[in-house]
């Protein structure tokens, strides 16, 4: 029995490492290509070559990386804070003050994620044009907030539903207001879940490309637009494109690596009573 259990664990470990390597290999190859010359990048694939920073120097010389990076930080963090500011009260009301339409509302919110973004591009573009929000960080922040709000509300609703209602009822008997319940009880008790929701929202906003390419041009363009700028009518410059992509994903990869424990802890919040 022990031998069979050991073999099962070893088999699962091998399977997990195999899947991990398959997922990570494209990222590894992109990073590797960024240290090649254009000639080496289009030549036969090889792991052995003389690395060079030529592509990174040319990429930075062509566009100000830090400007695009700041735009990404601004809209990712800003949209996440705004989504949480709206999502926490919404999830609170649905979790603790439900009506017969609550489940239908939640399903409707989730269904909006199934709509292709291109389906609403024209009306949003015209609205932004008339309001002067095209190529602005404020406009992009609003769009990213709306994009992530259904997921934020759903996740927070799940975390809040796992919280024993007796705690809130006891606070109400002690005379606590709704605002005090949220600030002094709900948020501290579900902080891991709120943190994981915020981290996921930041990652989704950072990686969003469709809206950034269609609603920005230069002033508010984030790193996703920075990567796309290295595609030209003359063709794809693989080494430069890989270098730009590496510089774009490096901050969020490091961020994800540093916060993985908080992410896992938050996503499993309430799973074990």
N, C-alpha and C positions, 0 to 999 in steps of 0.2 A: 504493500500500500504506500509506504513511504517512498519506495523507488519510483512508483508510478507518479506520485505527487511531484517528486523532484524532476522527473522527465517532463512533466506538464509545465512546470515553472520555467525550465530551461527552454522548452519549445516556445512558450509565450514570449520569453525574453528575446529569443532569436527573431521571432516574428516582429516584435516591437522595434528592434534595432533595424531590421530590414526595411520596414515601412518608414522609419525615421530617416534612414539614409536616402531612400528614394525621394522623399519629400525635400530633403535638404540639398540634394545633389544639384538641381538647377541654380539654387542660390550660390552654392560653392563654385559652380562653373562660371557664373556671372562675375563673381568677385575675382576669380582667376583671370578671366578675359580682360578685366579692367587694367591689369598689369601687363598686357601685351601691346605690341604695336598693331596698327591696322592690318599690316601684312600677315603678322602672326595670327591675328584673330580670324582671318578668312582662310588661312591655310589648314592643312589636316589637323584635327584635334590632337593635342599633346599636353601632357602634364609637365613636361620638362622644357623650359625656356628661360631666357634671361629676363627677369622682371624689370619693368621700367615704369616711371611715374609720368611718362610723356602724356598719356591720355588724361590723367588727372590735372596736369598743368594746363593743357589746352581747354579742358572743360571749365576750369575756374577762370581762365582768361576770356572765355567767350561770354560767360554770364556770371553774375554775382550770386554764388551759391548761398551765402548767408542771408541775402534778401529773401530768396525763395524759402529757405528754412524757417526764417522768422514768420513768414506768412503762414506756413504750415502749422507752426506752434500756436500762433494767434487764433486761427480758425478752428483748430482741433480742440484746444483747451477752452476757448470761448464757447463753442457750440456745445461742448460737454457740460460746462457749468450751467448754460442756459437750459439744456435738456433736463438736467437734474433739478433745476429750480422749478420747472414746469412739471416734471415727471413725478417728483415726490408727493406733492399735494394730490395729483391725479390718482396715483397708485394708492395713496392713503384712503381717499374717498371710495375707491372701488373695492378695497380690501375690507374696510371696517364700516362703510356705509353703503352696502350694495343695494341695487334696485333690480327689478326683473329685467332691465335692459343692460345690466353691467356686462354679462358674458357676451352679448351681442356686440356691444361697443368694443370690447377687447378684440373680438374676432374681426370686426371691421377695421380696427387700427392695424392689426397684423396683415390683413388682406391688402392694405395699401403698399406693403413691401413687395407684393407680387406684380404690381404695375410697372411696366418698363419705364425707366426715367425719360426716355425719348418721347413717350406719350404725352408728357406734360411740359416738355421743353419749350415749345412755342409760347404758351400762355405765361409761363414763368419768365421767359426772356422778355416778353413785351411789358409785363408788370415791372420788372427790374429796370427796363429802359425808361419807362415813364417816371419811375421813382428816383432815377439817378443812382441805382445800386449796382449797375454793371461795372465789373472790374474794381470792386471794392471788397475789403475784408469783411465789412459789416454785412453785405449782401450774401457773401459766401457762408458766413457764420449762421445766418438765418436758414439758408438752404440745408446746411449740414445738420442743424438742430432738427428741422422737420424730417430729414432723412432718418435720423437715429431715434427720434422720439418714440415711435411704436415699440422698438426693442427695449428702450429704457423703461417705459411704463410697464411692459410685460414682465421684465426681470424684477423690477421693484415690487410689482404686485405679488409675484411669487414669493419673494423674501418676506414681505409684510404679512402674507397669509399664514406663514409658518410661525409668526409671533403669537404667543398665547394672548387671547383677548382679555383674559383676567387681569393682566398687568395694566392695560389701558382702563379697564373698568375700575380698578382700584384707584388709579390716579384721578379719575373723574369724581369718585366719591370723596377724595381729598380736596376737591375744588379746582383741579387743574383745568386750564382752558385748552382748546384744541391746539393752539400754537405751542403751548407748553408741552403738550403730549408729544407733538412732532419733534420739537427741538431737544427736549430733556429726556425723552424715553425712546421714541421710535428710531430716531437717527443713531443715537449711541448703541442701541441694542442690535441694529441691523447694519452697522457700519461696514463690516466685511462685504456684505452683499452690495451696498451702495458703492463701495470702493471698486469692486470687480465690475459693476455696471459702468462706472466712470472710465475705468481702464479700457474696457471693450469699446466704448464710444469714442475714446481718443484714437484707438487703433483703426476703427472703421473710418473715422474722419480723415486720418492721415493718409489712408490708402485710397480714398475716393478720387477718381479721375474724371468721370463723365462731366460732373457739374463744373469742376475747376477748368476744364478745357473749353467749355461752352459759355461760361459766364465771366471769365477773366481773360486778359490779354497780356498785361505786363505788370501793372502796379500791384495787384493782389494775387498774382499767380503763385500757387504753392509748389511744392517739389514734384508733384505729379505732372504739372505743366512743364516744369524744368526738364524732366526726362523726355517728354514728348518733343521738346524743342530740338532734340538731336536727331530727329527724323526729318530728312530733307528730300526735295525732289531728285537730288542726285543719288539717293539711296541711303541705306542704313550704314552708319559708321559704327561697327560692332564694338570696337574697343572703347570709343568715347561714350557710346550708349551704355555700355556695361559699367564704365567708371561713374557716369552720372547716376545710374540706377543704384550702384553701391553706396554712393554718397547720400542718396535720397532715403534708402531703407535703413542705413546704419543707425540713425538716432532711434527709430522705432524698434529695431531689433534689440538694441541695448536696453531700451526702456522695457520692452517685453521680458527680456531675460532677467532684469533686476526686479520686476514686479510679478514674476510667475507664481511665487508662493502666495501673494495676496490674491492673485487672480483665481488660483485653484481653491484657496480657502473660501473666497467669496462665492464661487460657482457651486461649491458643495455645502454652502451655508444652509442649515436646516435639514440636511439630508439624513443626519443621525440625531435622533432625539435622545 
